[in-house]
Amino acid sequence: MAVQRWFTDAKLGIFVHWGVYAVDGVQESWSFYDGTVPYDRYMSQLDRFTAARYDPRDWAGLFARAGARYAVLTSRHHDGVALWDTAHSDLNVGRDLIGGYADALRERGLKVGLYYSHSDWSHPDYASTRKPGRPPELEDNRYSEVAAGAEDLEAWERYLAYRDGQIRELTGRYRPDLMWFDGEWERSEEQWRIHELAAMIRSEVPDVVFNARMLGEGDYATPEQGVPVVPPDGPWELCLTINDSWGHQHHDHRHKSVDQLIRYFTETIGGGGNLLLSVGPREDGTITPEQRERLEGLGDWIARHAQAVYGTGRGLPPGHHYGPSTLSEDRRTLYLTVFDAPRAEINVRGLISKVRRVSVLDSGTELAHEVTGGLHETPGVLWIQPPAAADLDPHATVLAVELEGELQLYRGAGRL
C-alpha cells in the first residue's frame, strides 16, 4: 500500500515531545532507564506537571506559520505516562491534553499525528530487555533480560491487552491521520503482533499512516538527527531536534540557527524526505522563545519559496548540482537551492532537457543562461548567470529552471 499523498506532499512536520520529564528538564524516559535519575524521583514530576498555560491553538498557529502540514505529539513515551485520561492505567496526567491539540490542528488544516511507544518501562507486566552498553540491572528488578518466547506469557497477554486498550482510545477519540510508533526494538514483530495491531487501527482509521517502527506495516523510514548521505528509497522522514534535546531541558541552549535548519530542510526534501522538527514545550505547555523564533524563521523562508517545497519530488542526484534541489510534480521545473552568494556562473551537469527559462523564484528576476560543450549523446553544461545581490535571499536563494519537456538526465552509461 502506497503512503498517503498528503504525507509525501507535506514536507514539514512538528514533533512535540511533551511530558512530565519537562518539569525537572531530564531526558524523557531514558534518564531512569539509564540510572541517571532514580525512578521515584523521575515519577515525582507527575505531581508537578501543571500544563497551566497550555494553549493548543497557539501551538497550531505557530506550527502553521512554520510551514508545517502536520504535527506528532508524544501521547505516551517509554515511561508509561499518558497525556490523556486513559481508563487502562493510573499512570496518566489525569485529564485529556490530546483532544484540544487534535481539534486545534484540524482548525488550521494540519494533519494530526500521535506518537505511542510499544514499550512501557513502568508497566508491571512489561519486562524490558537490557542492551549492550546500558548500565547493569537495578536492584528493584524493574528490568530483566527477556529471551524471545521465554517470558511470562500470561503477563505478556495482559500487557498487550493494556496496549490495545490504549490504542483503541487514541484511535476512537482522536482519529489520528498518522500513528508514530517507537520502542519496537525490544521485541520481535511477532511478539508485538504488529499485523493484528495494524488491522485494529485501520478498522478505526482506514487511511492512517504508520512510520517504519510499525515494522512490516510501516509506510516510511525514520532516520534521526542527520540527513542521510544516501537518501532512503521511497518515502522517509528526518527526525531532528532544534537544540540537542527532544524534550525540554533547561540547560540545553545549543539551538541550531535558522540558516542551519533551512539547510537541513532543503537537503531533506531534495532527497525526497520530510523534516519532522522536534520542539520541547515547558511543563506548563509554553514553547520557549528560542524555539518559536526558529520555527517562525524557517516558516518565513518556506513561505517565500513554497512553490519549490510543497508537492515536489526529490531533485537531482548528487553530482549534477552543488546543492539540494527539488522537482515539480509535472517534472518540468527544477528548483535549485544556492546557499552562498555565487562568485561565478552556477552550473548544472548532465541535463539532457532543453531549458526554456531560468529565474530567481522569490523575485521573479530572469537570469541569462547558456549551454557549452557536449558531444554526441553527452550533453553540455548549463551555465546560469549569478543573481544580483538584490535578488539573493539572506538564507538560501532558489532558482527556478523551467524545461521545455519533462526532466531527462544523462548518467554516463545512459539516461535517467
N, C-alpha and C positions, 0 to 999 in steps of 0.2 A: 504494500500500500504506500503510495507517494505521500510525503508530508504535505500538510495543508498549505495552499498557496499563500495565505496571509502570512505564514511564518517566514517563508523564504523572501517575501517582499518587504518584510518589516525592518530588517537591518539593525535596529537598535532596541534592546530591552533593558529594563532596570531590575537588578537583582537586589531585593530588600532583605538583608539579614537583620532581623529584629527579634529580640528575645530577652530573657532575664539576664543573660550574660552582659547586657549593656549597663546594668546597674553598677557593677564594680569595674566594668571595662575589661573583662577577661576574655580569653578565646572561647568561642562557642563550643561547648561540649568537650572538646579535646583537652581543655585545661584540667578537668578532673580525670579524664581517661589517662592522660599522661602523668598524673600525680602532681602537677604543679600547683593545683588548688584542691584542698580537701573536699570531698563530695558534699559534706554537710554545709560547708561554707559556701560552696557553689549554689546549692539549693536554697540557702538563706536569702538569696537575691529575689526569690519569688515573692516574698512578703514586702519587698521594697520596690517592686516593679509597678509603677503607677499608671503609665500611659496617660498622664494627666493632661497633656497638651497635644494628644494625638488628633490630627485633623486629616483624614484620608482625602478630602477634597483638595487640600493644599498639596499633598503628595501627588495626586493625579495631575494637578495643574503644572507642577514642577516637571513631572515626567513628560508631559505633553510638550512643554517648552523646550525640553532637552532633545526633542525629536523622536522619542521612543514611541513604539507602536504596541508594546506590551510590557508587562512587569511580572515578576515572580516573587512571591512573599513566602518566607520560611514559616509555614503553618506548624510544623513540628520538626525540630532538629534532632540529632542523635541523643540529646539529653532527655527526651521524652516529654518536654513541657509544651503543651498545646496552646496555641493562640486563640482557641475558641473553647466554648463551654461544652467540651465533649462529654458524652454520657459513658464513655468507655474507660475513663481514667480520672482519678482525682488530681493527677498532675497536670493542671491547666491553670490559666490565668483567671478563671472564674467569671469570664464574660466573653462575648464574641467580638474579637478585634478584626475578623476577616470579612464579615458582611459589609461593613462600611467601605472597606478597601475595594471589594469587588464592585459595589454599586458606583463608587466614585470613578473607577477606571472606565466602566462602561458608559458613564455620562460623558466622558471625554473621547469615547470611541476607541479606547485601548483594550486589547485582549487581556484576559485575566489568567495569570499563572500562579500555581501553588506548588511550593517545594514541600516534600514529605520524605523523611528518611525511612528506608526499610528497617534500619536498626533502631533499637531503643535501649540505651545503656542503663536505663533506670528500671525497666520493667522486670518484675520478679521472675517471669517465665522466659526471659531472654538471657542467654549466656553468650558473652562476647568473646571473640577469638583474638588473642594477642598476636601481633605481627612482629617479625624480627625488627630489632632496633627500638621497640617500645619498652617502657620500664617493666620490671617484674610484677608478678601478681600482688594485689593489695591484700591486706590481712582480712578484710571483710569478705573476701572471696566473691566480690561482685563480678569479677571476670574469671572465666575458666577456659581452658583450651577445649575447643569443640572439634572433634574429628567428624568428618562427613558421615551422617547417619548414626552417630554414637551418642547423641544427646537424649535427654528425657523427651520421648515422643509425645507424651501427654501434655507436658509443659509447652512444647512447640505448637501443638494444636491450639492450646489456649492463647498463645501469643498471636498466631495467625488470625484467630477469631477477633482478637482485640484490634489488630491492624486493619482487617477487613471492615470492622465496625466503624473505625475512624475514617477510612476512605469513603465508605458509604455516606457518612455525614458530610464530608467535604464535597463529594460529587452531587449529592442530593440537594444540599443547601445552596452551593455557590456556582454549580455548573461550570467548572473551570475549562478554559479553552486549551490550557497546557498544564500537564502534571509533570513536575520536575522532580524526579526521584534521586535519592542519594543513599549512601551506606550499603550499596549492593555487594561490596567486596567480601563481606563476612560469611556469605552463604552461596550456594550454587543456584542456578536458575530453577532447578527442580525443587530445591528446598524452599525457595521463596514462592514457588507456584506462580511464576510470572505470567504464564499464559492464562491461567484462571483469573488472576488479578486483573490483567488487561481486559479480559472479556467482561468482567464485572463492571469495570469503569466504563467501558464502551456501551454497556447496556443502559447506563445513565446519560453518558455524553458521547454519542457515536462519533463525532468528529474531533475528539480530543487528540492533542499532540503529546507524544511521550519523548523524553530525552533518552540518550543511549543507556542510562543507568537503569532502564527497564529491560536491559539485556536484549534478548531475542525479539522483544516487542518495540524496541526503541526506534525512533524516526530519524534521529540526527546525533552527530558526535558532539562531545563537550570537552574540548581541551581547556586547560586553565592557565591563566597568568602569563601567557606568552603566545604571540602569533606563531603558528607552526611554520617552519621554513618551507615545508611542502604541505600545502593545504590538503585536508582530507578530501577524498572523493565524496560526492553527494553533499547534502545539507549538513551544516555544522554551526557551532556557536562557541565563541571565545568567552569564557567567564573571567572577568578582570575586576580587580579592586581599584578604587580611586586612590587610596593610600596603600598601606601594606596589609590591611586587615579587612576581613569580610564584615564583621560586626563592629559596633562602636567600641573603640579602645581609646581611653583618654590620652594616653601617652603618644599615640601614633599621629605625628604631624607630617609624615613624608608623603604629601599629596602629589600626585602626578600633575603636571601643568596641563593647561588646555591644549597647548601645542602637542604634547606627548599623547594625550587622549585622541586628538584628531589623527595622529599617525597610526595609533593602534586601530582606530575605527576604519580609516581608509585602507589600511593593509588587510584588515579582516574582510571587509566587503569586497575588496579587489580579489580576494581568494575565494569568494563565493559564500562567505560565512556571515553570521550575525554577531554583533557585540552585545554581551549581557554584562552590563556595567553595574558593579555592586555598590550600594550605599548602606551605611550602618547608622540608623537613627539612634538617638539617645534613648534612655529608658522611658522618658516622658513622651516619646513619639516625634520629637522635633529632629530635623535634619540639620547638620552643622552648616554654618555659613560657608566654610571652605568647600564642602561637597556641593552645596547649592550653586556656588559661583562656577564651579567646573561643569556641572550639568548644564547650566544656562549658557556658558561659553561654547560648549560643544553644540548645543541646540542652535545658537546663533549661526555658527558655521554651516550646520546642516541646512538651515532654512535658506541660506544663500545659494546652496548647491543641491537642493532637493532633487532636481532632475537627474543628477548623477548618482543619486543614492537609492531612492525607493523604486522597487520594481525592476532594478537592474540585475544583471548576472555577473559572474566572475569575469574579470577582464583579461588582459594579455598575459600569457605565460611569461615566466622570467626570461630575460634576455632580449625582449622586444622594446622595452621602455624602462628608463631608470626611475622607477616609482610605481605605485599602485595605479590601477585603472579599473573601470567598470564598463559594461557593455549594455546598451539599451535593449529593451525587450525585443524590438524588431531587428536587432543585430546590425543596425545601420549607423549608429553613433557610438564612437569610443569616447570615454571621458578620462582624460589623463590628469593625474594629480602631480603637481610640481611643488615641492616643499620649499625650495630655496629660490632666491632671485637669480634667474638664469643669466650667465655672463656671455652665452653664445646660443646659437640655434638649438632647439630641442629636437631630438631625433627619435624616429620610430623605425625599427628594422623589421624586415620580413613581411611587410604589408603588401599583399597582392592587390587588394581592393583599391580602386582609384578614389582619391579624396576630392570631395566637392567643395568643402568649406571648412575652415578652422577658425574658432573664435574663443574668447575668454567667456566662460559660462556666466559669471556674475555680471559683468559689464556689457557683454554682447559685442565687444570690440573685435572686429575681424582681423586675423593675423595672416600675413603672407606666408606661403609655403611652396616648396618645390621638391621634386624627386631627382636625386642624382644617382648615377651608376645603374647597375642592373645588367644582366646578360642572359639571354635565352629565358629559361624558366625562373631564374633567380631575380627577384625584384630588387629595385634600388632602395635607397634610404630616403625616407621622408624627413625633410628639414623644415622646422616651423620657426618663424621669426619670433624672438622672445617678446613677451608683453612689455609695454611701457610700465614704468614704476607706478603710475596712477592706476593701472589695471591689476596690480598684484594684490592678492589677499594677504592680510597680516599673518595668517596662519598657514594656509595652503591654497594655491591657485589651481583651478580646474579648467582644462582646455577641452572644448567640445570638437571632436574631429568627425565631421559628417561625411559619410561614404556614399558613393554612387550606387552601391548594392550592399548585400549582406557581407559581413566581415569574412575575408579569406586571408589566411596566413600561410607563409612558406616556412616549413620547419626543417630545411636541409634536405631530407630524403623525400619530401612530399609536401602535401598541403594539409592544413587543419581546418 
